[in-house]
Amino acid sequence: MIDDPIRAKIEALGTQLTLPTVRKALGVIEGEHASRRAGGSDDLMDVRAYEPGDEARLIEWKTSARQGRPMVVHRERLVTSRVWMLLDVGREMTGSCASGERAYEVAANALRMFAALSLRRSDDISLVFCDAASITRVPFNGGFAQFERTLDGALRRRWTHGRNIDAMLDYARRVKDRRALIVLATDEHALTKRHMRAVRLIARTHPIVLIDVATLNPFAAPASMRILDGVGGRRLPAFFASARAAAQVDTHRAYMAAALEHELERVGGHVIRAGSSEDMFDAFIALISHALAGRTRNQLAPAPELALGGSDAPGGAA
């Protein structure tokens, strides 16, 4: 395994969390769809009164009739499912983040987080790498160590071609397993308003999560950092640095990120956005913790077993 301090924390996701917690966490992210596999079954996890904002499909009509009011149920899937991980490998993903990492490195670590939980649940994983020249699917079989080797091998590339987000979204839309989890990993500049229709079409048939990597604001970079144009490879002049320009870029990016998150929420999807692997890990844990807290209506702190960033966790911060 490559010497990367975040890797041990990611691996702990698949070893420290209990299997029921893993199933609940991924189930909430996926919208807890029923399995389409033959012989599959769901275990009843929770029955409660309907509340504004609950999806109508979760209403259990027989229970509602007995109780005299609408009741919703949550079920836990006991069978394996499929996870499709689509990674943008256009040269734009070689852009730098504030942490000093490349955007593709942060995105890849986010995919490792999903893999750590998905493999614990015995899901089938397919890796898909997309750029303007090709879309390559890499079928995967094995454990987490094999997943890391497969991903690391695919990222040892020349990064000569630009991105093709339209083709990437079209590929996701045509995934035949209509209930498979779709994880799209790219940077904050890739998706625009015109892509939202494609995202909505995917969300109609698949649970979807967007990994949105925040890249460095070139106007706010320290003078000691060498900033390159991610497309042309040219160095940006130091005199470009400007507090006013930096603030305008930050405001625009925050607006676009909020609009994207709003669109994904409307269709039942999720966005995990961060500018470093450490922040991406924290955002991933926050998403899971929030989902589980919403399940139990517990508004207190996340369960201790989700607090993997402490000194007790392998590779955790001291």
C-alpha distance (Angstrom), angle and dihedral (degrees) to the residues before:
residue distance angle dihedral
M1 . . .
I2 3.82 . .
D3 3.82 113.8 .
D4 3.80 99.1 -101.5
P5 3.83 118.2 142.5
I6 3.80 92.7 -146.6
R7 3.81 92.7 58.4
A8 3.81 95.2 73.1
K9 3.80 90.5 51.7
I10 3.78 90.5 50.3
E11 3.79 92.1 49.2
A12 3.81 88.8 52.1
L13 3.81 88.3 63.2
G14 3.78 88.5 70.7
T15 3.78 97.0 41.6
Q16 3.81 108.4 37.1
L17 3.79 100.3 42.0
T18 3.78 117.0 81.9
L19 3.79 116.8 -117.0
P20 3.85 93.5 -115.5
T21 3.81 88.9 53.8
V22 3.80 91.3 49.4
R23 3.80 90.8 50.2
K24 3.80 92.7 48.0
A25 3.80 93.3 46.5
L26 3.80 95.4 50.4
G27 3.78 91.2 39.0
V28 3.79 91.8 58.2
I29 3.81 91.9 46.9
E30 3.80 89.9 50.3
G31 3.80 94.4 47.9
E32 3.80 89.3 -111.3
H33 3.75 94.7 -90.6
A34 3.78 118.1 -174.9
S35 3.79 117.6 -100.7
R36 3.79 117.3 -103.6
R37 3.78 93.7 -158.9
A38 3.81 118.7 113.2
G39 3.78 112.5 -103.8
G40 3.78 93.1 18.5
S41 3.78 122.2 141.5
D42 3.78 137.6 -174.0
D43 3.81 126.2 -137.8
L44 3.78 117.7 -141.4
M45 3.80 109.3 -113.4
D46 3.79 106.9 170.4
V47 3.81 141.2 2.1
R48 3.80 120.7 -168.6
A49 3.78 142.7 149.1
Y50 3.80 117.6 -74.4
E51 3.79 114.1 -99.9
P52 3.81 129.7 -166.8
G53 3.78 108.4 -84.2
D54 3.81 96.3 32.5
E55 3.79 115.6 126.8
A56 3.79 113.8 -104.2
R57 3.81 90.9 -134.9
L58 3.81 89.3 67.7
I59 3.81 93.2 62.2
E60 3.81 112.1 114.3
W61 3.79 102.8 -148.4
K62 3.80 98.9 -166.2
T63 3.80 91.6 50.8
S64 3.80 89.8 44.6
A65 3.80 90.6 54.0
R66 3.80 91.4 51.5
Q67 3.79 93.4 47.2
G68 3.79 95.5 42.0
R69 3.81 93.0 -128.2
P70 3.83 136.3 67.9
M71 3.80 112.3 -75.9
V72 3.80 127.8 -172.0
V73 3.79 127.7 -153.4
H74 3.77 134.5 -156.2
R75 3.78 121.9 -154.8
E76 3.76 133.3 -165.6
R77 3.78 119.1 -133.8
L78 3.79 113.7 -129.0
V79 3.80 97.7 -172.2
T80 3.76 133.1 74.9
S81 3.77 121.7 -95.3
R82 3.79 136.8 -173.1
V83 3.78 128.8 -98.5
W84 3.80 120.8 -162.7
M85 3.81 114.3 -159.2
L86 3.81 113.5 -165.7
L87 3.80 115.2 -170.0
D88 3.80 123.9 -167.7
V89 3.82 105.7 -133.2
G90 3.79 97.8 175.7
R91 3.80 114.3 135.1
E92 3.82 88.5 -105.6
M93 3.81 85.9 75.1
T94 3.80 89.8 68.3
G95 3.81 87.8 73.4
S96 3.80 116.6 121.3
C97 3.78 127.5 -106.7
A98 3.78 125.9 -148.9
S99 3.81 88.4 -101.4
G100 3.80 90.7 61.1
E101 3.80 92.1 -109.3
R102 3.77 123.7 123.1
A103 3.79 116.0 -109.6
Y104 3.80 92.2 -115.5
E105 3.82 90.4 54.6
V106 3.79 91.8 56.0
A107 3.81 91.3 44.8
A108 3.81 91.4 49.3
N109 3.80 91.7 51.8
A110 3.80 89.1 51.5
L111 3.80 89.3 54.6
R112 3.79 88.9 50.3
M113 3.81 88.5 57.2
F114 3.78 91.6 55.9
A115 3.79 90.7 44.1
A116 3.81 92.6 52.4
L117 3.82 90.5 58.7
S118 3.79 98.0 34.2
L119 3.79 93.5 52.6
R120 3.79 90.4 47.9
R121 3.80 86.3 57.7
S122 3.84 89.7 48.1
D123 3.80 93.6 -115.4
D124 3.79 122.6 164.7
I125 3.81 110.8 -114.9
S126 3.80 128.7 -157.0
L127 3.80 120.5 -171.0
V128 3.80 117.6 -152.8
F129 3.82 123.0 -172.2
C130 3.80 117.2 -161.4
D131 3.79 134.0 -168.2
A132 3.79 135.8 141.1
A133 3.81 92.6 -84.5
S134 3.79 101.6 48.0
I135 3.78 149.9 -11.9
T136 3.79 111.4 -133.4
R137 3.77 123.9 -169.3
V138 3.79 116.3 -157.6
P139 3.82 111.5 -164.4
F140 3.76 109.0 -145.1
N141 3.79 131.4 -151.3
G142 3.77 124.9 171.2
G143 3.77 142.1 45.6
F144 3.78 133.2 -50.8
A145 3.82 94.3 -78.9
Q146 3.80 89.9 55.5
F147 3.80 90.1 47.4
E148 3.80 89.9 55.3
R149 3.80 92.3 48.9
T150 3.79 91.1 49.3
L151 3.80 93.0 48.8
D152 3.79 94.5 43.9
G153 3.80 90.7 50.1
A154 3.79 92.5 51.4
L155 3.81 91.7 50.3
R156 3.79 92.4 56.4
R157 3.78 91.5 90.0
R158 3.79 138.6 123.8
W159 3.83 96.8 -109.0
T160 3.79 92.7 -144.4
H161 3.81 100.7 139.6
G162 3.78 129.7 73.3
R163 3.78 124.4 -123.0
N164 3.80 127.7 -87.1
I165 3.79 107.5 -160.8
D166 3.81 93.1 169.6
A167 3.81 91.2 59.8
M168 3.80 90.9 44.1
L169 3.81 92.5 54.0
D170 3.79 91.8 44.3
Y171 3.79 90.2 53.2
A172 3.81 90.7 51.0
R173 3.80 91.3 48.9
R174 3.80 90.7 54.4
V175 3.82 95.8 53.3
K176 3.80 101.1 127.6
D177 3.79 98.2 -148.2
R178 3.77 94.8 83.7
R179 3.81 94.1 -162.6
A180 3.81 98.9 45.9
L181 3.79 117.5 122.5
I182 3.81 111.5 -109.5
V183 3.81 116.8 -153.5
L184 3.82 114.3 -172.0
A185 3.80 116.9 -167.4
T186 3.80 121.6 -167.2
D187 3.80 139.9 118.2
E188 3.79 131.1 -81.6
H189 3.80 94.1 -97.0
A190 3.80 97.8 57.5
L191 3.80 105.8 75.1
T192 3.79 119.7 61.2
K193 3.78 133.7 175.9
R194 3.79 92.1 -86.7
H195 3.81 90.5 60.1
M196 3.79 93.5 59.4
R197 3.79 94.1 85.6
A198 3.81 90.2 58.0
V199 3.80 90.7 47.3
R200 3.81 90.8 51.3
L201 3.81 90.9 50.9
I202 3.79 90.3 53.1
A203 3.80 91.6 48.0
R204 3.80 91.8 54.4
T205 3.79 90.8 68.7
H206 3.80 106.2 17.1
P207 3.80 136.5 44.6
I208 3.80 104.4 -117.1
V209 3.80 136.2 -159.9
L210 3.80 123.5 -173.4
I211 3.80 119.8 -151.5
D212 3.80 103.0 -153.8
V213 3.81 113.7 -170.5
A214 3.80 115.7 -156.6
T215 3.79 111.5 -142.8
L216 3.77 129.9 -153.0
N217 3.79 118.7 -74.9
P218 3.83 100.1 -123.9
F219 3.80 92.2 -153.8
A220 3.82 91.9 56.5
A221 3.81 99.0 44.9
P222 3.81 117.4 122.6
A223 3.77 116.0 -104.7
S224 3.80 90.4 -115.1
M225 3.80 92.6 61.0
R226 3.79 118.0 90.4
I227 3.83 106.5 -135.4
L228 3.79 119.5 -160.0
D229 3.78 130.8 -170.0
G230 3.80 103.2 -107.7
V231 3.81 92.7 -142.8
G232 3.78 105.0 35.6
G233 3.80 98.1 27.1
R234 3.80 91.6 -132.7
R235 3.79 120.6 143.2
L236 3.80 115.0 -110.9
P237 3.83 112.7 -126.4
A238 3.79 115.1 -109.8
F239 3.82 91.7 -126.3
F240 3.83 88.1 69.3
A241 3.80 88.3 76.1
S242 3.78 108.0 105.2
A243 3.79 132.3 158.2
R244 3.79 91.4 -143.5
A245 3.79 94.2 49.2
A246 3.79 90.5 44.7
A247 3.80 91.2 53.5
Q248 3.81 91.6 49.2
V249 3.81 91.6 50.6
D250 3.81 91.7 47.7
T251 3.81 91.2 49.9
H252 3.80 92.9 49.3
R253 3.80 93.1 47.0
A254 3.80 92.2 48.1
Y255 3.81 90.3 51.2
M256 3.81 92.5 49.3
A257 3.81 92.0 46.6
A258 3.81 91.9 50.6
A259 3.81 91.6 48.5
L260 3.80 91.5 49.7
E261 3.79 92.6 48.3
H262 3.80 90.1 49.1
E263 3.80 91.3 52.3
L264 3.81 92.4 49.4
E265 3.81 92.0 47.8
R266 3.79 90.1 52.6
V267 3.80 90.7 60.1
G268 3.79 96.2 39.7
G269 3.80 96.7 -100.8
H270 3.78 131.8 128.5
V271 3.80 135.3 -131.0
I272 3.78 123.4 -152.7
R273 3.80 109.1 -169.1
A274 3.80 129.0 178.7
G275 3.78 141.9 136.7
S276 3.80 99.2 -134.2
S277 3.78 139.1 34.2
E278 3.81 90.7 -112.2
D279 3.80 92.3 52.6
M280 3.80 90.6 43.5
F281 3.81 89.5 54.4
D282 3.81 91.0 50.4
A283 3.82 91.2 47.7
F284 3.80 90.7 49.7
I285 3.82 92.0 51.3
A286 3.81 90.2 45.8
L287 3.81 90.9 53.5
I288 3.79 92.1 51.1
S289 3.80 93.5 43.7
H290 3.80 92.3 48.7
A291 3.79 91.1 48.8
L292 3.79 93.0 50.6
A293 3.79 92.2 44.2
G294 3.79 89.1 52.2
R295 3.79 89.2 51.5
T296 3.78 93.5 55.7
R297 3.81 94.6 32.3
N298 3.78 86.3 -123.5
Q299 3.79 109.2 149.4
L300 3.80 94.1 -177.6
A301 3.79 127.2 97.2
P302 3.82 119.6 -51.8
A303 3.77 119.0 -86.0
P304 3.83 112.5 -80.6
E305 3.79 92.5 -117.6
L306 3.81 89.2 64.9
A307 3.79 93.2 55.2
L308 3.79 95.1 94.1
G309 3.78 98.5 150.3
G310 3.80 96.9 77.3
S311 3.77 130.2 97.6
D312 3.82 92.6 -94.7
A313 3.79 92.1 64.9
P314 3.80 119.6 83.5
G315 3.77 107.0 -98.4
G316 3.81 91.9 4.3
A317 3.74 124.3 145.6
A318 3.77 116.1 -86.1
